[in-house]
Amino acid sequence: MSARSNILLAVAAAVAAGACGDISSPSRSDFYEWRAVIGTDSLTFHWLESSLPVRIWVEDSLGLSEHTAAGIETWKEQFLYGEWDAVIVDDSSTADVVIGFSIISAIRSVKLFSAAPGCSGDTSFPLPVVNSTITLPFRVRITNMNPDPTSPEAQSCFAITVAHELGHTIGLLNRAHTGTEVTDLMFSDPVSGPSARDRITMQRLYHLDSDLTASR
């Protein structure tokens, strides 16, 4: 039996076990909606194994490189079998994801927005108008709203916002952040995480077929 089959069986067993739980248990879901709603379609995206590691270029300013490296490690830890990986590259022209403070988002794009105290972020990608293909790169923009961007408060904000936006580029595309809890990293105004719900949601996402593919 292949490793992938083992993974799918494990997921199926976990779902079955949950179905047999106490019927009086709380209704709070252990995962949340991750799909992107584009028009009338609800679409799923995740990186294929052949696309790994994802190449990320980041502006080397105000600790953004360090926050991105930490965000990569944070998300890698959420996967059980190494389903996602990323590296920081020196050439933005070869990157799958571009992160900066002043990057202009692509025209006619899907924008995924978040805000944390003292800064905000958005992730965008061109609308998949042909063959359900996202044209890379994803573009992440971090906006500073703190008068002292070197302060511990600003740096903390940059760190959690970068990690949140990385979650969008990995495949948590729901721009309404529907159903997330304040303790989730993918909450619209994140203050902590990743939570168990973030982890379970990402694991579910990567064990399902993807409606979208990514191409340069």
N, C-alpha and C positions, 0 to 999 in steps of 0.2 A: 504494500500500500504506500502511495506517495506521501510526502510530507504535507502537501496541500490537502490531500484527502483526510489525513489525520486532523489537520486544523479544522476542516469543515465538520468532521464528526464531533470534534470537541465543542464547536460552537452549537451544533444541533443538540448535543447532550445538555449543554448549559441552558438552552432555550426550553428543552423538555423539562428539565428540573425546575425551572422557574414556573412553568405552567402547572406544576403539581403543588405549588406553595399554598400557604394558608389563604383562603379566599377573603379573609378579613384583613389582609396585609394592606399597608397604605398604597394609594393609587399612584404615588409619585414614581415616575419612570426612572429607570437607571440609565437611560440614554436620551438623546434629544434629536430633533430634526436637523439633518446636515445637508439636505439637497438644495440646489439652486433652483428657484422658480423663475423661469424665463418664458414670458408669454403664458401659454397654457401648459407648458411642460415643466415637470419636476425632475431635474437631472442630477445624476451622481457622477463625481469624478474622483479618481485616485491614480497615483502614479503606478505605472506598470514596472515590473521588476527590471525589464530591459532599459528603462529610463533612469535607473539608479546608478550612482548617487545623483540627486537633484543638484544642479549647479547654481549657487547663489552668489551674486555680486552685491556688496554692501558698501555704502559710502563710509570712508574712514574718517569719521568726525564724531566728537562728543561721546565716544564710547560705543558707537553703534555697532562696530565690528564685534566687540566683546559681547554685547547684548545678543547679537545674532548667533554667535557661536554657542552661547549659553542656551538660547532658545532651541537651537538644533538638538543639543544634548537632551534638553527637557522633553522634547517630543519623541526622540528616539527611544527614551526610556518607557514610553507608553505602549510600545509594540512588543509582543511576545516573541516574534520570530524574525525580527529584522525586516519587516515588510516595507519600511521607508528609511531612507538615509539621505544625507545631504552634505555637501562640502562647500566651503567658501572659495571662490575663484577670483583671479586678478583681472580678468578681461570681461567687461560687462557685455560685450557683443556676443559672447558664447553662453551667457547665463540663461537659466530657465526662470529665475526669480531675481528681480532687481529691487534693492531696498535703499532708500535715501530720505533725506529731509526735504528735498525740493524737486522731486521727480514729478513731471507732469503726466497725469494718467492718460491712457490711450483714449482716443475718440471712439464713441459708440461702444462703451465698455460696461461690464457689470461691475459695480462698485460695492465693496463690502466694508462697512464702516464700524469703527469702535471708538470709544472715548474712555480715558482714564484721567484721574485728577492731575491736571497740569499739562496734559498733552493729548493728542488724538492720533488716529491712524486710519488709513483706508487702503484696501487692496483692490486692484482692478485687473480685468483681463478682457480682451476683445470678445464680443459676442460670437458664439459659434454658429456662423451663418451657413457654412458648407460642411456637410458630412459630420456634423456634431464634433468638430475639431476646434479646440482652443488654440489660438495662435500665441505662442510664447514670445516674450516672457510675461509672467505675472509681474505687476508693478505695485510695490508697497511704498506708501508715503507716510512719513511720520511728521506731525506738526507740533512744534513746541509752543506752549502757552505759558511757560514759566519765565519770569524776568531773568533768572539765573539758571541757564541750562546745565551748568556744572554742579548744581546743588544736589545733595543726596535725594531730595524729593523728586527733582526732575529726572535724575538717573533711574530711580526706581520706576517712575512712570514710563520712561523709554523701554526699560527691560520688559515690563509686563505687556506693554502695547506691541512691541516687536514679537514677543512670543505668541500673543493673540493673533496677530496678522499672519505669522507663519502657519498657524492652524488653518487659516483660510487657504493658503497656498498648498497645503498638504491635502485638502479635500473637504474641509468643513465649510461649505460654500454658502450656507444659509445666511443671507444678509439681514434678515429680520431678527436673527438670534432667538427664534421662537422656542419657548419652552425651557430655556436655560435658567439656571439658578445663580444667585449672586456669588456663590462659591466656585462656579465654573470659570475656567480661564476664558472660555468662549462666550461668557456673558457680555452684553453690550457695553458695560462699563466695568471692566475686570479689575479686581483688587487682589485676587489670589488664584491658585490653581497651578497645574492641572488637577482637577478633581477626579474622583472615580468615574463620574459620568462622562467627563471628557475622554478618559481612557477607554471606557467601554464603547462609547460612540465611535471613536476612531477605529477601534478594533473591528466593530461591526461593519463599518464603511469599507475597510480593506479586505473583508471576506465576502463581499458582494461584487457582482459585475458592475463595471463602469459604463455609463451612457456616453461619456465624453472622453476624447483622447486629446493629447497635447502634441503639438508639432511646431517646429520653427519655420 
